[in-house]
């Protein structure tokens, strides 16, 4: 049976029952918004997340949300 998702689906709905252990995933835009939420959700499901952002100060705010998970972050201006 395939799952169906729509605009009201959450990251937990989509990733429910999914293990990302052993996967390395690059997420761009980890300084705010959907980039931070994507990195957080993927890391919470076991992925090693590599995050990229353009702004060091905004990246630090996003990193605080994702901290404690398996992440590496790169920021360049």
mmJSON file of the N, C-alpha and C atoms, coordinates in Angstrom:
{"data_MODEL":{"atom_site":{
"group_PDB":["ATOM","ATOM","ATOM","ATOM","ATOM","ATOM","ATOM","ATOM","ATOM","ATOM","ATOM","ATOM","ATOM","ATOM","ATOM","ATOM","ATOM","ATOM","ATOM","ATOM","ATOM","ATOM","ATOM","ATOM","ATOM","ATOM","ATOM","ATOM","ATOM","ATOM","ATOM","ATOM","ATOM","ATOM","ATOM","ATOM","ATOM","ATOM","ATOM","ATOM","ATOM","ATOM","ATOM","ATOM","ATOM","ATOM","ATOM","ATOM","ATOM","ATOM","ATOM","ATOM","ATOM","ATOM","ATOM","ATOM","ATOM","ATOM","ATOM","ATOM","ATOM","ATOM","ATOM","ATOM","ATOM","ATOM","ATOM","ATOM","ATOM","ATOM","ATOM","ATOM","ATOM","ATOM","ATOM","ATOM","ATOM","ATOM","ATOM","ATOM","ATOM","ATOM","ATOM","ATOM","ATOM","ATOM","ATOM","ATOM","ATOM","ATOM","ATOM","ATOM","ATOM","ATOM","ATOM","ATOM","ATOM","ATOM","ATOM","ATOM","ATOM","ATOM","ATOM","ATOM","ATOM","ATOM","ATOM","ATOM","ATOM","ATOM","ATOM","ATOM","ATOM","ATOM","ATOM","ATOM","ATOM","ATOM","ATOM","ATOM","ATOM","ATOM","ATOM","ATOM","ATOM","ATOM","ATOM","ATOM","ATOM","ATOM","ATOM","ATOM","ATOM","ATOM","ATOM","ATOM","ATOM","ATOM","ATOM","ATOM","ATOM","ATOM","ATOM","ATOM","ATOM","ATOM","ATOM","ATOM","ATOM","ATOM","ATOM","ATOM","ATOM","ATOM","ATOM","ATOM","ATOM","ATOM","ATOM","ATOM","ATOM","ATOM","ATOM","ATOM","ATOM","ATOM","ATOM","ATOM","ATOM","ATOM","ATOM","ATOM","ATOM","ATOM","ATOM","ATOM","ATOM","ATOM","ATOM","ATOM","ATOM","ATOM","ATOM","ATOM","ATOM","ATOM","ATOM","ATOM","ATOM","ATOM","ATOM","ATOM","ATOM","ATOM","ATOM","ATOM","ATOM","ATOM","ATOM","ATOM","ATOM","ATOM","ATOM","ATOM","ATOM","ATOM","ATOM","ATOM","ATOM","ATOM","ATOM","ATOM","ATOM","ATOM","ATOM","ATOM","ATOM","ATOM","ATOM","ATOM","ATOM","ATOM","ATOM","ATOM","ATOM","ATOM","ATOM","ATOM","ATOM","ATOM","ATOM"],
"id":[1,2,3,4,5,6,7,8,9,10,11,12,13,14,15,16,17,18,19,20,21,22,23,24,25,26,27,28,29,30,31,32,33,34,35,36,37,38,39,40,41,42,43,44,45,46,47,48,49,50,51,52,53,54,55,56,57,58,59,60,61,62,63,64,65,66,67,68,69,70,71,72,73,74,75,76,77,78,79,80,81,82,83,84,85,86,87,88,89,90,91,92,93,94,95,96,97,98,99,100,101,102,103,104,105,106,107,108,109,110,111,112,113,114,115,116,117,118,119,120,121,122,123,124,125,126,127,128,129,130,131,132,133,134,135,136,137,138,139,140,141,142,143,144,145,146,147,148,149,150,151,152,153,154,155,156,157,158,159,160,161,162,163,164,165,166,167,168,169,170,171,172,173,174,175,176,177,178,179,180,181,182,183,184,185,186,187,188,189,190,191,192,193,194,195,196,197,198,199,200,201,202,203,204,205,206,207,208,209,210,211,212,213,214,215,216,217,218,219,220,221,222,223,224,225,226,227,228,229,230,231],
"type_symbol":["N","C","C","N","C","C","N","C","C","N","C","C","N","C","C","N","C","C","N","C","C","N","C","C","N","C","C","N","C","C","N","C","C","N","C","C","N","C","C","N","C","C","N","C","C","N","C","C","N","C","C","N","C","C","N","C","C","N","C","C","N","C","C","N","C","C","N","C","C","N","C","C","N","C","C","N","C","C","N","C","C","N","C","C","N","C","C","N","C","C","N","C","C","N","C","C","N","C","C","N","C","C","N","C","C","N","C","C","N","C","C","N","C","C","N","C","C","N","C","C","N","C","C","N","C","C","N","C","C","N","C","C","N","C","C","N","C","C","N","C","C","N","C","C","N","C","C","N","C","C","N","C","C","N","C","C","N","C","C","N","C","C","N","C","C","N","C","C","N","C","C","N","C","C","N","C","C","N","C","C","N","C","C","N","C","C","N","C","C","N","C","C","N","C","C","N","C","C","N","C","C","N","C","C","N","C","C","N","C","C","N","C","C","N","C","C","N","C","C","N","C","C","N","C","C","N","C","C","N","C","C"],
"label_atom_id":["N","CA","C","N","CA","C","N","CA","C","N","CA","C","N","CA","C","N","CA","C","N","CA","C","N","CA","C","N","CA","C","N","CA","C","N","CA","C","N","CA","C","N","CA","C","N","CA","C","N","CA","C","N","CA","C","N","CA","C","N","CA","C","N","CA","C","N","CA","C","N","CA","C","N","CA","C","N","CA","C","N","CA","C","N","CA","C","N","CA","C","N","CA","C","N","CA","C","N","CA","C","N","CA","C","N","CA","C","N","CA","C","N","CA","C","N","CA","C","N","CA","C","N","CA","C","N","CA","C","N","CA","C","N","CA","C","N","CA","C","N","CA","C","N","CA","C","N","CA","C","N","CA","C","N","CA","C","N","CA","C","N","CA","C","N","CA","C","N","CA","C","N","CA","C","N","CA","C","N","CA","C","N","CA","C","N","CA","C","N","CA","C","N","CA","C","N","CA","C","N","CA","C","N","CA","C","N","CA","C","N","CA","C","N","CA","C","N","CA","C","N","CA","C","N","CA","C","N","CA","C","N","CA","C","N","CA","C","N","CA","C","N","CA","C","N","CA","C","N","CA","C","N","CA","C","N","CA","C","N","CA","C","N","CA","C","N","CA","C"],
"label_alt_id":[null,null,null,null,null,null,null,null,null,null,null,null,null,null,null,null,null,null,null,null,null,null,null,null,null,null,null,null,null,null,null,null,null,null,null,null,null,null,null,null,null,null,null,null,null,null,null,null,null,null,null,null,null,null,null,null,null,null,null,null,null,null,null,null,null,null,null,null,null,null,null,null,null,null,null,null,null,null,null,null,null,null,null,null,null,null,null,null,null,null,null,null,null,null,null,null,null,null,null,null,null,null,null,null,null,null,null,null,null,null,null,null,null,null,null,null,null,null,null,null,null,null,null,null,null,null,null,null,null,null,null,null,null,null,null,null,null,null,null,null,null,null,null,null,null,null,null,null,null,null,null,null,null,null,null,null,null,null,null,null,null,null,null,null,null,null,null,null,null,null,null,null,null,null,null,null,null,null,null,null,null,null,null,null,null,null,null,null,null,null,null,null,null,null,null,null,null,null,null,null,null,null,null,null,null,null,null,null,null,null,null,null,null,null,null,null,null,null,null,null,null,null,null,null,null,null,null,null,null,null,null],
"label_comp_id":["UNK","UNK","UNK","UNK","UNK","UNK","UNK","UNK","UNK","UNK","UNK","UNK","UNK","UNK","UNK","UNK","UNK","UNK","UNK","UNK","UNK","UNK","UNK","UNK","UNK","UNK","UNK","UNK","UNK","UNK","UNK","UNK","UNK","UNK","UNK","UNK","UNK","UNK","UNK","UNK","UNK","UNK","UNK","UNK","UNK","UNK","UNK","UNK","UNK","UNK","UNK","UNK","UNK","UNK","UNK","UNK","UNK","UNK","UNK","UNK","UNK","UNK","UNK","UNK","UNK","UNK","UNK","UNK","UNK","UNK","UNK","UNK","UNK","UNK","UNK","UNK","UNK","UNK","UNK","UNK","UNK","UNK","UNK","UNK","UNK","UNK","UNK","UNK","UNK","UNK","UNK","UNK","UNK","UNK","UNK","UNK","UNK","UNK","UNK","UNK","UNK","UNK","UNK","UNK","UNK","UNK","UNK","UNK","UNK","UNK","UNK","UNK","UNK","UNK","UNK","UNK","UNK","UNK","UNK","UNK","UNK","UNK","UNK","UNK","UNK","UNK","UNK","UNK","UNK","UNK","UNK","UNK","UNK","UNK","UNK","UNK","UNK","UNK","UNK","UNK","UNK","UNK","UNK","UNK","UNK","UNK","UNK","UNK","UNK","UNK","UNK","UNK","UNK","UNK","UNK","UNK","UNK","UNK","UNK","UNK","UNK","UNK","UNK","UNK","UNK","UNK","UNK","UNK","UNK","UNK","UNK","UNK","UNK","UNK","UNK","UNK","UNK","UNK","UNK","UNK","UNK","UNK","UNK","UNK","UNK","UNK","UNK","UNK","UNK","UNK","UNK","UNK","UNK","UNK","UNK","UNK","UNK","UNK","UNK","UNK","UNK","UNK","UNK","UNK","UNK","UNK","UNK","UNK","UNK","UNK","UNK","UNK","UNK","UNK","UNK","UNK","UNK","UNK","UNK","UNK","UNK","UNK","UNK","UNK","UNK","UNK","UNK","UNK","UNK","UNK","UNK"],
"label_asym_id":["A","A","A","A","A","A","A","A","A","A","A","A","A","A","A","A","A","A","A","A","A","A","A","A","A","A","A","A","A","A","A","A","A","A","A","A","A","A","A","A","A","A","A","A","A","A","A","A","A","A","A","A","A","A","A","A","A","A","A","A","A","A","A","A","A","A","A","A","A","A","A","A","A","A","A","A","A","A","A","A","A","A","A","A","A","A","A","A","A","A","A","A","A","A","A","A","A","A","A","A","A","A","A","A","A","A","A","A","A","A","A","A","A","A","A","A","A","A","A","A","A","A","A","A","A","A","A","A","A","A","A","A","A","A","A","A","A","A","A","A","A","A","A","A","A","A","A","A","A","A","A","A","A","A","A","A","A","A","A","A","A","A","A","A","A","A","A","A","A","A","A","A","A","A","A","A","A","A","A","A","A","A","A","A","A","A","A","A","A","A","A","A","A","A","A","A","A","A","A","A","A","A","A","A","A","A","A","A","A","A","A","A","A","A","A","A","A","A","A","A","A","A","A","A","A","A","A","A","A","A","A"],
"label_entity_id":["1","1","1","1","1","1","1","1","1","1","1","1","1","1","1","1","1","1","1","1","1","1","1","1","1","1","1","1","1","1","1","1","1","1","1","1","1","1","1","1","1","1","1","1","1","1","1","1","1","1","1","1","1","1","1","1","1","1","1","1","1","1","1","1","1","1","1","1","1","1","1","1","1","1","1","1","1","1","1","1","1","1","1","1","1","1","1","1","1","1","1","1","1","1","1","1","1","1","1","1","1","1","1","1","1","1","1","1","1","1","1","1","1","1","1","1","1","1","1","1","1","1","1","1","1","1","1","1","1","1","1","1","1","1","1","1","1","1","1","1","1","1","1","1","1","1","1","1","1","1","1","1","1","1","1","1","1","1","1","1","1","1","1","1","1","1","1","1","1","1","1","1","1","1","1","1","1","1","1","1","1","1","1","1","1","1","1","1","1","1","1","1","1","1","1","1","1","1","1","1","1","1","1","1","1","1","1","1","1","1","1","1","1","1","1","1","1","1","1","1","1","1","1","1","1","1","1","1","1","1","1"],
"label_seq_id":[1,1,1,2,2,2,3,3,3,4,4,4,5,5,5,6,6,6,7,7,7,8,8,8,9,9,9,10,10,10,11,11,11,12,12,12,13,13,13,14,14,14,15,15,15,16,16,16,17,17,17,18,18,18,19,19,19,20,20,20,21,21,21,22,22,22,23,23,23,24,24,24,25,25,25,26,26,26,27,27,27,28,28,28,29,29,29,30,30,30,31,31,31,32,32,32,33,33,33,34,34,34,35,35,35,36,36,36,37,37,37,38,38,38,39,39,39,40,40,40,41,41,41,42,42,42,43,43,43,44,44,44,45,45,45,46,46,46,47,47,47,48,48,48,49,49,49,50,50,50,51,51,51,52,52,52,53,53,53,54,54,54,55,55,55,56,56,56,57,57,57,58,58,58,59,59,59,60,60,60,61,61,61,62,62,62,63,63,63,64,64,64,65,65,65,66,66,66,67,67,67,68,68,68,69,69,69,70,70,70,71,71,71,72,72,72,73,73,73,74,74,74,75,75,75,76,76,76,77,77,77],
"pdbx_PDB_ins_code":[null,null,null,null,null,null,null,null,null,null,null,null,null,null,null,null,null,null,null,null,null,null,null,null,null,null,null,null,null,null,null,null,null,null,null,null,null,null,null,null,null,null,null,null,null,null,null,null,null,null,null,null,null,null,null,null,null,null,null,null,null,null,null,null,null,null,null,null,null,null,null,null,null,null,null,null,null,null,null,null,null,null,null,null,null,null,null,null,null,null,null,null,null,null,null,null,null,null,null,null,null,null,null,null,null,null,null,null,null,null,null,null,null,null,null,null,null,null,null,null,null,null,null,null,null,null,null,null,null,null,null,null,null,null,null,null,null,null,null,null,null,null,null,null,null,null,null,null,null,null,null,null,null,null,null,null,null,null,null,null,null,null,null,null,null,null,null,null,null,null,null,null,null,null,null,null,null,null,null,null,null,null,null,null,null,null,null,null,null,null,null,null,null,null,null,null,null,null,null,null,null,null,null,null,null,null,null,null,null,null,null,null,null,null,null,null,null,null,null,null,null,null,null,null,null,null,null,null,null,null,null],
"Cartn_x":[0.846,0.0,0.888,0.629,1.393,0.72,1.548,1.025,0.702,-0.319,-0.678,-0.475,0.19,0.457,-0.173,-0.472,-1.028,-0.446,-1.004,-0.478,-0.505,-1.329,-1.399,-0.447,0.273,1.206,2.398,2.832,3.995,5.218,6.387,7.596,7.485,6.859,6.684,5.759,4.733,3.856,4.665,5.489,6.252,7.332,8.006,9.124,8.75,7.485,7.042,7.482,8.192,8.64,9.862,10.471,11.634,12.905,13.885,15.191,16.174,16.863,17.847,19.27,19.43,20.753,21.652,22.882,23.837,23.719,22.778,22.589,23.182,23.878,24.404,23.617,23.029,22.137,22.579,22.717,23.041,21.746,21.633,20.466,20.968,20.442,20.806,19.797,20.202,19.286,19.009,20.02,19.794,19.876,19.739,19.771,18.38,17.325,15.971,14.931,13.731,12.559,12.623,12.241,12.111,13.45,14.54,15.853,16.186,15.9,16.135,15.227,13.954,13.011,13.387,13.813,14.223,15.434,16.444,17.644,17.296,16.456,16.06,15.354,14.389,13.608,14.47,15.332,16.191,17.161,17.765,18.686,17.961,16.744,15.964,15.655,15.693,15.441,16.732,17.857,19.112,20.072,19.707,20.592,21.743,22.893,23.973,23.709,23.39,23.004,24.186,24.465,25.446,24.635,24.73,23.933,24.757,24.177,24.85,23.995,24.675,23.986,24.922,24.364,25.168,25.543,24.778,24.969,25.336,26.526,27.023,26.116,25.658,24.832,23.492,22.856,21.577,21.771,22.916,23.222,23.28,23.887,24.019,22.658,21.688,20.323,19.725,19.865,19.357,20.051,21.353,22.121,21.63,21.216,20.742,19.479,18.681,17.467,17.822,18.854,19.223,20.266,20.83,21.921,21.528,22.542,22.306,22.001,21.963,21.735,23.016,23.021,24.215,24.311,24.928,25.011,26.42,26.747,27.942,27.428,27.904,27.384,28.498,28.19,29.146,28.476,29.182,28.622,29.666,29.254,30.158,29.436,30.154,29.519,29.933],
"Cartn_y":[-1.181,0.0,1.24,2.158,3.403,4.486,5.332,6.454,7.601,8.367,9.553,10.763,11.777,12.989,14.18,15.217,16.441,17.64,18.789,20.03,20.024,19.209,19.167,18.138,17.386,16.368,17.033,16.427,16.929,16.082,16.555,15.755,14.415,14.398,13.139,12.185,12.722,11.879,11.21,11.989,11.497,10.513,10.789,9.954,8.85,8.731,7.715,6.319,5.629,4.278,4.188,5.325,5.347,5.504,4.625,4.766,5.288,6.35,6.936,6.682,5.748,5.398,4.972,5.489,5.163,6.015,6.934,7.83,9.195,9.79,11.147,12.032,13.107,13.948,15.405,16.068,17.49,18.293,19.235,20.123,21.554,22.27,23.673,24.555,25.763,26.706,26.394,25.866,25.508,26.704,27.905,29.091,29.483,28.953,29.324,28.439,28.509,27.932,26.457,26.15,24.761,24.028,24.743,24.106,23.577,24.366,23.956,22.783,22.877,21.8,20.511,20.626,19.444,18.789,19.578,19.044,18.393,19.036,18.496,17.16,17.091,15.868,14.722,15.0,13.954,13.435,14.339,13.927,13.136,13.527,12.811,11.378,11.123,9.777,9.044,9.564,8.843,9.251,10.18,10.592,11.438,11.34,12.286,13.445,14.6,15.751,16.702,17.077,18.113,19.328,20.409,21.599,22.708,23.41,24.529,25.79,26.922,28.212,29.305,30.432,31.56,32.543,32.614,33.637,32.987,33.306,32.68,32.962,34.19,34.531,33.788,33.762,33.059,31.555,31.063,29.643,29.238,30.086,29.781,29.608,30.411,30.277,28.938,28.614,27.335,26.158,26.267,25.197,24.925,25.96,25.763,24.905,24.967,24.147,22.689,22.464,21.118,20.507,21.286,20.803,19.553,18.75,17.495,16.35,16.639,15.594,15.427,14.466,14.163,15.087,16.252,17.223,17.762,18.134,18.913,20.062,21.248,22.416,23.21,23.763,24.573,25.889,26.952,28.271,29.079,29.712,30.546,31.774,32.871,34.098,34.349],
"Cartn_z":[0.0,0.0,0.0,-0.885,-0.988,-0.162,0.422,1.195,0.26,0.608,-0.144,0.763,0.231,0.996,0.293,1.08,0.516,1.255,1.043,1.62,3.149,3.745,5.207,5.812,4.985,5.48,6.167,7.258,7.992,7.652,8.081,7.858,8.572,9.725,10.448,9.695,9.03,8.204,7.097,6.436,5.284,5.715,6.825,7.25,8.236,8.567,9.509,9.056,9.939,9.63,8.732,8.403,7.511,8.341,8.112,8.74,7.701,8.044,7.147,7.641,8.569,9.083,7.935,7.953,6.911,5.659,5.64,4.492,4.813,3.845,3.977,3.014,3.536,2.738,2.835,1.674,1.615,1.589,2.52,2.571,2.421,1.449,1.27,1.997,2.301,2.939,4.394,5.115,6.509,7.455,6.919,7.766,8.259,7.644,8.064,7.382,7.897,7.244,6.91,5.684,5.275,5.259,5.036,5.084,6.47,7.494,8.879,9.234,8.899,9.217,8.49,7.246,6.488,7.142,7.488,8.138,9.47,10.26,11.56,11.419,10.506,10.334,9.808,8.836,8.285,9.336,10.108,11.161,12.244,12.559,13.567,13.148,11.857,11.354,10.999,11.522,11.434,10.342,9.489,8.399,8.926,8.259,8.503,7.557,8.107,7.306,7.155,5.91,5.62,5.195,5.979,5.704,5.087,4.135,3.473,3.59,3.831,3.938,3.451,3.037,2.551,3.642,4.705,5.729,7.066,7.588,8.812,10.009,10.163,11.316,11.28,10.123,10.007,10.112,9.624,9.747,11.211,12.055,13.479,14.136,13.736,14.28,13.847,12.585,12.089,12.739,12.943,13.572,14.981,15.69,17.061,17.091,16.033,15.949,15.686,14.88,14.46,15.395,16.299,17.149,17.918,18.184,18.888,17.941,16.649,15.672,14.857,13.979,13.194,11.99,12.177,11.09,10.924,9.689,9.374,8.545,8.818,8.117,7.459,6.287,5.534,5.19,5.394,5.099,4.337,3.258,2.49,1.999,1.876,1.389,-0.013],
"occupancy":[1.0,1.0,1.0,1.0,1.0,1.0,1.0,1.0,1.0,1.0,1.0,1.0,1.0,1.0,1.0,1.0,1.0,1.0,1.0,1.0,1.0,1.0,1.0,1.0,1.0,1.0,1.0,1.0,1.0,1.0,1.0,1.0,1.0,1.0,1.0,1.0,1.0,1.0,1.0,1.0,1.0,1.0,1.0,1.0,1.0,1.0,1.0,1.0,1.0,1.0,1.0,1.0,1.0,1.0,1.0,1.0,1.0,1.0,1.0,1.0,1.0,1.0,1.0,1.0,1.0,1.0,1.0,1.0,1.0,1.0,1.0,1.0,1.0,1.0,1.0,1.0,1.0,1.0,1.0,1.0,1.0,1.0,1.0,1.0,1.0,1.0,1.0,1.0,1.0,1.0,1.0,1.0,1.0,1.0,1.0,1.0,1.0,1.0,1.0,1.0,1.0,1.0,1.0,1.0,1.0,1.0,1.0,1.0,1.0,1.0,1.0,1.0,1.0,1.0,1.0,1.0,1.0,1.0,1.0,1.0,1.0,1.0,1.0,1.0,1.0,1.0,1.0,1.0,1.0,1.0,1.0,1.0,1.0,1.0,1.0,1.0,1.0,1.0,1.0,1.0,1.0,1.0,1.0,1.0,1.0,1.0,1.0,1.0,1.0,1.0,1.0,1.0,1.0,1.0,1.0,1.0,1.0,1.0,1.0,1.0,1.0,1.0,1.0,1.0,1.0,1.0,1.0,1.0,1.0,1.0,1.0,1.0,1.0,1.0,1.0,1.0,1.0,1.0,1.0,1.0,1.0,1.0,1.0,1.0,1.0,1.0,1.0,1.0,1.0,1.0,1.0,1.0,1.0,1.0,1.0,1.0,1.0,1.0,1.0,1.0,1.0,1.0,1.0,1.0,1.0,1.0,1.0,1.0,1.0,1.0,1.0,1.0,1.0,1.0,1.0,1.0,1.0,1.0,1.0,1.0,1.0,1.0,1.0,1.0,1.0,1.0,1.0,1.0,1.0,1.0,1.0],
"B_iso_or_equiv":[0.0,0.0,0.0,0.0,0.0,0.0,0.0,0.0,0.0,0.0,0.0,0.0,0.0,0.0,0.0,0.0,0.0,0.0,0.0,0.0,0.0,0.0,0.0,0.0,0.0,0.0,0.0,0.0,0.0,0.0,0.0,0.0,0.0,0.0,0.0,0.0,0.0,0.0,0.0,0.0,0.0,0.0,0.0,0.0,0.0,0.0,0.0,0.0,0.0,0.0,0.0,0.0,0.0,0.0,0.0,0.0,0.0,0.0,0.0,0.0,0.0,0.0,0.0,0.0,0.0,0.0,0.0,0.0,0.0,0.0,0.0,0.0,0.0,0.0,0.0,0.0,0.0,0.0,0.0,0.0,0.0,0.0,0.0,0.0,0.0,0.0,0.0,0.0,0.0,0.0,0.0,0.0,0.0,0.0,0.0,0.0,0.0,0.0,0.0,0.0,0.0,0.0,0.0,0.0,0.0,0.0,0.0,0.0,0.0,0.0,0.0,0.0,0.0,0.0,0.0,0.0,0.0,0.0,0.0,0.0,0.0,0.0,0.0,0.0,0.0,0.0,0.0,0.0,0.0,0.0,0.0,0.0,0.0,0.0,0.0,0.0,0.0,0.0,0.0,0.0,0.0,0.0,0.0,0.0,0.0,0.0,0.0,0.0,0.0,0.0,0.0,0.0,0.0,0.0,0.0,0.0,0.0,0.0,0.0,0.0,0.0,0.0,0.0,0.0,0.0,0.0,0.0,0.0,0.0,0.0,0.0,0.0,0.0,0.0,0.0,0.0,0.0,0.0,0.0,0.0,0.0,0.0,0.0,0.0,0.0,0.0,0.0,0.0,0.0,0.0,0.0,0.0,0.0,0.0,0.0,0.0,0.0,0.0,0.0,0.0,0.0,0.0,0.0,0.0,0.0,0.0,0.0,0.0,0.0,0.0,0.0,0.0,0.0,0.0,0.0,0.0,0.0,0.0,0.0,0.0,0.0,0.0,0.0,0.0,0.0,0.0,0.0,0.0,0.0,0.0,0.0],
"pdbx_formal_charge":[null,null,null,null,null,null,null,null,null,null,null,null,null,null,null,null,null,null,null,null,null,null,null,null,null,null,null,null,null,null,null,null,null,null,null,null,null,null,null,null,null,null,null,null,null,null,null,null,null,null,null,null,null,null,null,null,null,null,null,null,null,null,null,null,null,null,null,null,null,null,null,null,null,null,null,null,null,null,null,null,null,null,null,null,null,null,null,null,null,null,null,null,null,null,null,null,null,null,null,null,null,null,null,null,null,null,null,null,null,null,null,null,null,null,null,null,null,null,null,null,null,null,null,null,null,null,null,null,null,null,null,null,null,null,null,null,null,null,null,null,null,null,null,null,null,null,null,null,null,null,null,null,null,null,null,null,null,null,null,null,null,null,null,null,null,null,null,null,null,null,null,null,null,null,null,null,null,null,null,null,null,null,null,null,null,null,null,null,null,null,null,null,null,null,null,null,null,null,null,null,null,null,null,null,null,null,null,null,null,null,null,null,null,null,null,null,null,null,null,null,null,null,null,null,null,null,null,null,null,null,null],
"auth_seq_id":[1,1,1,2,2,2,3,3,3,4,4,4,5,5,5,6,6,6,7,7,7,8,8,8,9,9,9,10,10,10,11,11,11,12,12,12,13,13,13,14,14,14,15,15,15,16,16,16,17,17,17,18,18,18,19,19,19,20,20,20,21,21,21,22,22,22,23,23,23,24,24,24,25,25,25,26,26,26,27,27,27,28,28,28,29,29,29,30,30,30,31,31,31,32,32,32,33,33,33,34,34,34,35,35,35,36,36,36,37,37,37,38,38,38,39,39,39,40,40,40,41,41,41,42,42,42,43,43,43,44,44,44,45,45,45,46,46,46,47,47,47,48,48,48,49,49,49,50,50,50,51,51,51,52,52,52,53,53,53,54,54,54,55,55,55,56,56,56,57,57,57,58,58,58,59,59,59,60,60,60,61,61,61,62,62,62,63,63,63,64,64,64,65,65,65,66,66,66,67,67,67,68,68,68,69,69,69,70,70,70,71,71,71,72,72,72,73,73,73,74,74,74,75,75,75,76,76,76,77,77,77],
"auth_comp_id":["UNK","UNK","UNK","UNK","UNK","UNK","UNK","UNK","UNK","UNK","UNK","UNK","UNK","UNK","UNK","UNK","UNK","UNK","UNK","UNK","UNK","UNK","UNK","UNK","UNK","UNK","UNK","UNK","UNK","UNK","UNK","UNK","UNK","UNK","UNK","UNK","UNK","UNK","UNK","UNK","UNK","UNK","UNK","UNK","UNK","UNK","UNK","UNK","UNK","UNK","UNK","UNK","UNK","UNK","UNK","UNK","UNK","UNK","UNK","UNK","UNK","UNK","UNK","UNK","UNK","UNK","UNK","UNK","UNK","UNK","UNK","UNK","UNK","UNK","UNK","UNK","UNK","UNK","UNK","UNK","UNK","UNK","UNK","UNK","UNK","UNK","UNK","UNK","UNK","UNK","UNK","UNK","UNK","UNK","UNK","UNK","UNK","UNK","UNK","UNK","UNK","UNK","UNK","UNK","UNK","UNK","UNK","UNK","UNK","UNK","UNK","UNK","UNK","UNK","UNK","UNK","UNK","UNK","UNK","UNK","UNK","UNK","UNK","UNK","UNK","UNK","UNK","UNK","UNK","UNK","UNK","UNK","UNK","UNK","UNK","UNK","UNK","UNK","UNK","UNK","UNK","UNK","UNK","UNK","UNK","UNK","UNK","UNK","UNK","UNK","UNK","UNK","UNK","UNK","UNK","UNK","UNK","UNK","UNK","UNK","UNK","UNK","UNK","UNK","UNK","UNK","UNK","UNK","UNK","UNK","UNK","UNK","UNK","UNK","UNK","UNK","UNK","UNK","UNK","UNK","UNK","UNK","UNK","UNK","UNK","UNK","UNK","UNK","UNK","UNK","UNK","UNK","UNK","UNK","UNK","UNK","UNK","UNK","UNK","UNK","UNK","UNK","UNK","UNK","UNK","UNK","UNK","UNK","UNK","UNK","UNK","UNK","UNK","UNK","UNK","UNK","UNK","UNK","UNK","UNK","UNK","UNK","UNK","UNK","UNK","UNK","UNK","UNK","UNK","UNK","UNK"],
"auth_asym_id":["A","A","A","A","A","A","A","A","A","A","A","A","A","A","A","A","A","A","A","A","A","A","A","A","A","A","A","A","A","A","A","A","A","A","A","A","A","A","A","A","A","A","A","A","A","A","A","A","A","A","A","A","A","A","A","A","A","A","A","A","A","A","A","A","A","A","A","A","A","A","A","A","A","A","A","A","A","A","A","A","A","A","A","A","A","A","A","A","A","A","A","A","A","A","A","A","A","A","A","A","A","A","A","A","A","A","A","A","A","A","A","A","A","A","A","A","A","A","A","A","A","A","A","A","A","A","A","A","A","A","A","A","A","A","A","A","A","A","A","A","A","A","A","A","A","A","A","A","A","A","A","A","A","A","A","A","A","A","A","A","A","A","A","A","A","A","A","A","A","A","A","A","A","A","A","A","A","A","A","A","A","A","A","A","A","A","A","A","A","A","A","A","A","A","A","A","A","A","A","A","A","A","A","A","A","A","A","A","A","A","A","A","A","A","A","A","A","A","A","A","A","A","A","A","A","A","A","A","A","A","A"],
"auth_atom_id":["N","CA","C","N","CA","C","N","CA","C","N","CA","C","N","CA","C","N","CA","C","N","CA","C","N","CA","C","N","CA","C","N","CA","C","N","CA","C","N","CA","C","N","CA","C","N","CA","C","N","CA","C","N","CA","C","N","CA","C","N","CA","C","N","CA","C","N","CA","C","N","CA","C","N","CA","C","N","CA","C","N","CA","C","N","CA","C","N","CA","C","N","CA","C","N","CA","C","N","CA","C","N","CA","C","N","CA","C","N","CA","C","N","CA","C","N","CA","C","N","CA","C","N","CA","C","N","CA","C","N","CA","C","N","CA","C","N","CA","C","N","CA","C","N","CA","C","N","CA","C","N","CA","C","N","CA","C","N","CA","C","N","CA","C","N","CA","C","N","CA","C","N","CA","C","N","CA","C","N","CA","C","N","CA","C","N","CA","C","N","CA","C","N","CA","C","N","CA","C","N","CA","C","N","CA","C","N","CA","C","N","CA","C","N","CA","C","N","CA","C","N","CA","C","N","CA","C","N","CA","C","N","CA","C","N","CA","C","N","CA","C","N","CA","C","N","CA","C","N","CA","C","N","CA","C","N","CA","C","N","CA","C","N","CA","C","N","CA","C"],
"pdbx_PDB_model_num":[1,1,1,1,1,1,1,1,1,1,1,1,1,1,1,1,1,1,1,1,1,1,1,1,1,1,1,1,1,1,1,1,1,1,1,1,1,1,1,1,1,1,1,1,1,1,1,1,1,1,1,1,1,1,1,1,1,1,1,1,1,1,1,1,1,1,1,1,1,1,1,1,1,1,1,1,1,1,1,1,1,1,1,1,1,1,1,1,1,1,1,1,1,1,1,1,1,1,1,1,1,1,1,1,1,1,1,1,1,1,1,1,1,1,1,1,1,1,1,1,1,1,1,1,1,1,1,1,1,1,1,1,1,1,1,1,1,1,1,1,1,1,1,1,1,1,1,1,1,1,1,1,1,1,1,1,1,1,1,1,1,1,1,1,1,1,1,1,1,1,1,1,1,1,1,1,1,1,1,1,1,1,1,1,1,1,1,1,1,1,1,1,1,1,1,1,1,1,1,1,1,1,1,1,1,1,1,1,1,1,1,1,1,1,1,1,1,1,1,1,1,1,1,1,1,1,1,1,1,1,1]
}}}
